[in-house]
Amino acid sequence: MRHAFAARSLCPRARQVLEAHPMLEPLLGLFVAIALGIYLVVTLLRPERF
């Protein structure tokens, strides 16, 4: 597995899900990156709200 250290630190059920669906981890990372990017743009446009 590509991320041997990360896979060992996961619970067995999470490890099974990631091994069964190899695209799940990159899609989750993409979702987090997009959400963070949207948050940063909103805070730049309206800093008084934060």
N, C-alpha and C positions, 0 to 999 in steps of 0.2 A: 504494500500500500504506500502511496505517495507520502502521506503524513503519518509516519509510524508513531511518532511521539504523541501527536494529537489523538490518534485513534486509541492508544493505550489509556489515555486519560478520560475517555468517554465511558459512560455506563454501557453495559452490554447491549441494551435495547437500542440506544442511539447509534452504536457501532453497526448493528445489523441494518438499521435504516439507511445509514450512509453507504454501506457496502452494497445494498440492494438497489439504491438509486444514486449512481455516481454523479449525476448533475445537480443533486440537491444542494450540496455545499457551495458550488459556485453561484447558483441562483440565489441562495440565501445571502451570500456576500454581495451580490449585485443589488439585492433589495436594500440591504443596510447602507450601501454606498449611495444609492439614489435617495433614500430617506435622509441621510446626513447632508447630502448636497442640497436638497430642498430646504432643509432646516437652515443651513448656512445662508442661502440666498434670501430667505425670508428675514433672517436676523440682520442681514445687510440692508435690506430695503426698509424695514421697520424696526430699528433698534429700540425704540421707546416701549415696544411691547414686551421686551425681554429685559 
